[in-house]
Amino acid sequence: MGINSTEVSYGFGQLGSGYLDDTGALTPPTGKVIVAIQVIVAAKFTTLTADTAQGNDAAFIGTAAQVAGNGANSEAIASGDLFAKGITLYGRWTACTLASGTVVVYYGE
């Protein structure tokens, strides 16, 4: 028998999605964050803004300088880094801008 947990659903993209295939900034709806990014066409990120609301205890990869919570020697995503088609990134982000490619983003709380 399965467990119907809204806490799990809200944390894993069950609150909607967005599609980005240009260089405009995608921001999630009010009260939500991006919790997963699925690469449809190989993509490079101009901006991937990690959610810092939880401080350095929970840190997520992004294009800004990494913090202690990312671990020793963790590096920021560079504009030239290419993420292959089929890759899914998990974390918490407040904005996403592509240099190239196509992605589907999934929202959570």
N, C-alpha and C positions, 0 to 999 in steps of 0.2 A: 504494500500500500504506500503510495507516495505522500509526501508532505507538501502541502500548499502553503509556502512561506512567501509572504509579500516582501519580507526583508531580503530574501535571496533574489527574488524577481527584480526588485528595484535596484539592486546592485549589479545586475547582469543584463541590462539593456532592454528590459521589458516595458520601458516608458516611452518608446518611440525611436525614430531613427531619422537621419538626414543623409543627403547625397551631395557630394561635392566633386565637380569635374572641371573647375576653373580656378583662378588665382584669387578669388574673393574670400574674405574671412567668413568662416562658419562658426557661429556661437550657438550654444544650446539654448533651448527655451528657459525662461525664468525659473529658477529653483532646481534646475537639472544640470548635470555635467555629462560630458562624453565619457563613457566607461569602456568602450571598445571601438576600434577602428579596423575595418576590413578593407584590404587593398584589392581593388577590382582591376585596375591597370597600374603597373609599376609606378610608384609615387615617390616624390621628393617633397619634404616639408619646408616651407619658409618659416612658419611659426607653428609650434605645438606647445601650448601653454599649460603647464602642469598645474593642477589644483593644489594650492598651498594652504587651504583652510585648516588642515589638520597639523600644520607645522612640519618640522623636519622628522617627526616620528614616522610619518607615512610619506614617502617621497616617490615621485613618478618621473619617468624619463621625459625629456622635452628639449626644446631648442635653447633654453636658458641655461646658465651655469648650474651644474649639479650641486647638491648639498650633501651634508654628511649622511643623511638618511638614504641616499642613493647607493652608498657603499664606496669603499676605497677604489679609486681609479675609474669611477663611472664618468663617462664623458657625455657632453651635450650632443644632441643630434645636429649634425652639420648640414648646411643647405645642399651639399653634394651627395649626401647619403641616400642611396636608392633602396626602397623597400619593395621587394618582389611581389608580383601578383599572387594572391592567395594567402599572404601573411595577415594575421590578426594581432593587433597590439591591444593589450589590456592595461588599464590604469584609470586615472581620473584627470580630465583636461577641461579647461574652460574656453578654449578657442583652438581653431585649427585653420591653417592657411597652406595651400599647396603651391609649389613651384611648378609641378607637373603631375600628371596622373589622375586617377579617379578612386575615390573611397566612399564607403558607406560608414557612417558613424552611428553608434547606438547610445541612447541616453539612459541614465540612471539618476538616483538621488544622492 
